[in-house]
Amino acid sequence: MPQIDHTEKHFRATDTIRDIVIGMSDGLTVPFALAAGLTGAAASTGIVVTAGFAEIVAGSIAMGLGGYLAAKTDSEHYASERLREYQETIDLPDKETEEVAEVFRDYGLTEEHISPVVAQIKSDRDKWIDFMMRFELGLEKPDPSRASRSARTIAFSYILGGLIPLFPYMIASNIITGLYYSIAVTGIALFCFGYFKAHFTGFSPWRGAFQTVLVGGLASGAAFALAKIIRAG
């Protein structure tokens, strides 16, 4: 029987993609909504650009810091849970042994097969704890550089996303023209971003693209309408 080459392809950069999605999605929608809102309030092009740059700087710092703190919290949580598991293997070894066995029972193994496997796992305390962290608590060991990398990725993605809706205002002859160009450019960017985000995460690319455009359009439309209402009042 001929052998068939089988190469499994799994996308593993999920943390990086998640950070890019967080940064880009907010970077595209928040400055876009701000620019549309200021346009609705009949602000000048200079005010829109200045306010947009200020928002991008503040937003990228806040988002990057949020990503850093979230990753640090995950790391600290893992460390505290690992310390607790370590102490439990000392204070409650029988209970921890039974929890290991229960994992294998859930996979349908018999007691005859479970006993030697459990004994082998228990022979190395570090591996025993690693096993409990993963299969009892569902926690994976975090990357030590995750926090700083997450902060940089989110902040850079936010800046990149925020410059897209703002750029048309920098080159337009008037604010209304800038708004039209911004809508067109940002709409295309949102569509492409949603398409590739869905593609990498395993969902329908077209559905992801249209959903992303819809969210961005609703945000900017609401900001524009609210500014018009406030100005009229």
C-alpha positions as CSV (number, residue, x, y, z in Angstrom):
1,M,0.0,0.0,0.0
2,P,1.6,3.3,-1.1
3,Q,2.4,5.8,1.7
4,I,0.8,9.2,1.4
5,D,2.8,12.1,2.6
6,H,0.9,14.0,5.2
7,T,2.1,17.3,6.6
8,E,0.0,18.9,9.2
9,K,-0.3,22.6,9.0
10,H,-1.4,24.4,12.1
11,F,-1.4,28.2,12.6
12,R,0.6,28.7,15.9
13,A,1.1,32.5,16.0
14,T,-2.3,33.0,17.7
15,D,-1.0,35.4,20.4
16,T,0.6,37.7,17.8
17,I,-2.4,37.6,15.5
18,R,-4.7,38.4,18.5
19,D,-2.5,41.4,19.4
20,I,-2.6,42.6,15.8
21,V,-6.3,42.2,15.7
22,I,-6.8,44.1,18.9
23,G,-4.5,47.0,17.8
24,M,-5.7,47.2,14.2
25,S,-9.4,46.9,14.9
26,D,-9.4,49.8,17.4
27,G,-6.8,51.8,15.4
28,L,-9.0,51.7,12.4
29,T,-12.4,52.4,14.1
30,V,-11.6,54.8,16.9
31,P,-9.7,57.5,14.9
32,F,-12.1,57.0,12.0
33,A,-15.1,57.6,14.3
34,L,-13.3,60.6,15.9
35,A,-12.5,62.2,12.5
36,A,-16.1,61.6,11.3
37,G,-17.5,63.1,14.5
38,L,-15.3,66.2,14.2
39,T,-16.3,66.6,10.5
40,G,-19.9,66.4,11.6
41,A,-19.2,69.2,14.0
42,A,-17.8,71.3,11.1
43,A,-14.2,71.4,12.5
44,S,-11.4,72.4,10.3
45,T,-9.1,69.9,8.6
46,G,-6.2,71.0,10.8
47,I,-8.3,70.3,14.0
48,V,-9.2,66.8,12.7
49,V,-5.6,66.0,11.9
50,T,-4.3,67.4,15.2
51,A,-7.0,65.6,17.3
52,G,-6.4,62.4,15.3
53,F,-2.7,62.4,16.0
54,A,-3.3,63.1,19.6
55,E,-5.8,60.2,19.8
56,I,-3.5,57.8,18.0
57,V,-0.6,58.6,20.4
58,A,-2.8,58.3,23.5
59,G,-4.6,55.3,22.2
60,S,-1.5,53.4,21.2
61,I,0.0,54.0,24.6
62,A,-3.1,52.9,26.5
63,M,-3.7,49.9,24.3
64,G,0.0,48.8,24.5
65,L,0.0,49.2,28.3
66,G,-3.2,47.2,28.5
67,G,-1.7,44.4,26.5
68,Y,1.4,44.5,28.7
69,L,-0.6,44.3,31.9
70,A,-2.8,41.5,30.6
71,A,0.2,39.4,29.6
72,K,1.9,40.1,33.0
73,T,-1.3,39.1,34.8
74,D,-1.4,35.8,32.9
75,S,2.2,35.2,33.8
76,E,1.7,36.0,37.5
77,H,-1.5,33.9,37.6
78,Y,0.4,30.9,36.1
79,A,3.2,31.3,38.7
80,S,0.9,31.5,41.6
81,E,-1.1,28.4,40.4
82,R,2.1,26.5,39.9
83,L,3.3,27.3,43.4
84,R,-0.1,26.1,44.7
85,E,0.1,22.9,42.8
86,Y,3.6,22.3,44.0
87,Q,2.5,22.6,47.6
88,E,-0.4,20.3,47.0
89,T,1.8,17.5,45.7
90,I,3.6,17.8,49.1
91,D,0.6,18.2,51.4
92,L,-2.0,16.1,49.5
93,P,0.0,13.6,47.3
94,D,-2.8,11.0,47.3
95,K,-5.4,13.6,46.1
96,E,-3.1,14.8,43.4
97,T,-2.3,11.3,42.3
98,E,-6.0,10.6,42.0
99,E,-6.5,13.7,39.9
100,V,-3.9,12.5,37.5
101,A,-5.5,9.1,37.2
102,E,-8.9,10.8,36.7
103,V,-7.6,12.6,33.6
104,F,-6.7,9.3,32.0
105,R,-10.0,7.7,33.0
106,D,-11.7,10.5,31.1
107,Y,-9.8,9.3,28.0
108,G,-11.1,5.8,28.5
109,L,-8.0,4.1,29.9
110,T,-8.4,1.1,32.2
111,E,-6.8,1.0,35.7
112,E,-4.3,-1.5,34.4
113,H,-2.9,1.0,32.0
114,I,-3.4,4.0,34.2
115,S,-1.2,2.8,37.2
116,P,2.2,2.6,35.4
117,V,1.6,5.9,33.6
118,V,0.7,7.7,36.8
119,A,3.7,6.2,38.6
120,Q,6.0,7.5,35.8
121,I,4.5,11.0,35.9
122,K,4.9,11.1,39.7
123,S,8.5,10.1,39.5
124,D,9.5,13.6,38.3
125,R,7.8,16.3,40.5
126,D,8.3,19.1,37.9
127,K,6.7,17.0,35.2
128,W,3.9,16.0,37.6
129,I,3.2,19.7,38.2
130,D,3.4,20.5,34.5
131,F,0.9,17.8,33.8
132,M,-1.5,19.1,36.5
133,M,-1.1,22.7,35.2
134,R,-2.0,21.7,31.7
135,F,-4.7,19.0,32.2
136,E,-6.3,19.9,35.5
137,L,-6.2,23.7,35.2
138,G,-5.9,24.1,31.4
139,L,-2.9,26.5,31.8
140,E,0.0,26.7,29.4
141,K,3.4,28.1,30.5
142,P,3.5,31.7,29.3
143,D,6.4,33.0,27.2
144,P,8.6,35.3,29.4
145,S,8.9,37.9,26.6
146,R,5.2,37.9,25.9
147,A,4.3,41.0,27.9
148,S,6.8,43.4,26.2
149,R,6.1,41.8,22.7
150,S,2.4,42.1,23.2
151,A,2.7,45.8,24.1
152,R,4.8,46.6,21.1
153,T,2.6,44.7,18.7
154,I,-0.6,46.2,19.9
155,A,0.8,49.7,20.0
156,F,2.3,49.5,16.5
157,S,-0.8,48.0,15.0
158,Y,-2.9,50.7,16.6
159,I,-0.7,53.4,15.1
160,L,-0.7,51.8,11.7
161,G,-4.5,51.4,11.8
162,G,-5.1,54.9,13.0
163,L,-3.0,56.6,10.3
164,I,-5.2,55.0,7.5
165,P,-8.4,57.0,8.2
166,L,-6.4,60.1,9.1
167,F,-4.2,60.3,6.0
168,P,-6.9,61.5,3.6
169,Y,-7.5,64.6,5.8
170,M,-3.8,65.5,5.4
171,I,-4.0,65.7,1.6
172,A,-7.6,66.7,1.0
173,S,-8.4,70.3,-0.1
174,N,-11.3,70.6,2.4
175,I,-12.7,68.6,5.3
176,I,-15.7,67.2,3.4
177,T,-13.4,65.8,0.6
178,G,-11.2,64.4,3.4
179,L,-14.2,62.7,4.9
180,Y,-15.2,61.1,1.6
181,Y,-11.7,59.9,0.9
182,S,-11.4,58.7,4.5
183,I,-14.6,56.6,4.2
184,A,-13.4,55.0,1.0
185,V,-9.8,54.3,2.2
186,T,-10.9,53.1,5.6
187,G,-13.7,51.0,4.2
188,I,-11.2,49.2,1.9
189,A,-8.8,48.8,4.9
190,L,-11.5,47.4,7.1
191,F,-12.6,45.0,4.4
192,C,-9.1,43.7,3.8
193,F,-8.4,43.5,7.6
194,G,-11.6,41.6,8.3
195,Y,-10.9,39.2,5.3
196,F,-7.4,38.3,6.4
197,K,-8.3,38.1,10.1
198,A,-11.0,35.6,9.4
199,H,-8.8,33.7,7.0
200,F,-6.1,33.2,9.7
201,T,-8.5,32.4,12.4
202,G,-10.4,29.8,10.4
203,F,-13.7,31.6,9.7
204,S,-15.3,32.6,6.5
205,P,-13.1,35.4,5.1
206,W,-16.0,37.1,3.3
207,R,-18.2,37.1,6.3
208,G,-15.4,38.4,8.5
209,A,-14.7,41.2,5.9
210,F,-18.3,42.4,5.8
211,Q,-18.7,42.2,9.6
212,T,-15.6,44.3,10.1
213,V,-16.8,47.0,7.6
214,L,-20.2,47.0,9.3
215,V,-18.8,47.6,12.7
216,G,-16.5,50.4,11.5
217,G,-19.3,52.0,9.5
218,L,-21.7,52.0,12.5
219,A,-19.1,53.5,14.8
220,S,-18.2,56.3,12.4
221,G,-21.8,56.9,11.4
222,A,-22.9,57.2,15.1
223,A,-20.1,59.6,15.8
224,F,-20.9,61.8,12.8
225,A,-24.7,61.8,13.6
226,L,-24.1,62.6,17.3
227,A,-21.8,65.5,16.4
228,K,-24.4,66.8,13.9
229,I,-27.1,66.6,16.6
230,I,-25.0,68.4,19.3
231,R,-24.1,71.1,16.8
232,A,-27.7,71.6,15.7
233,G,-28.8,71.8,19.4
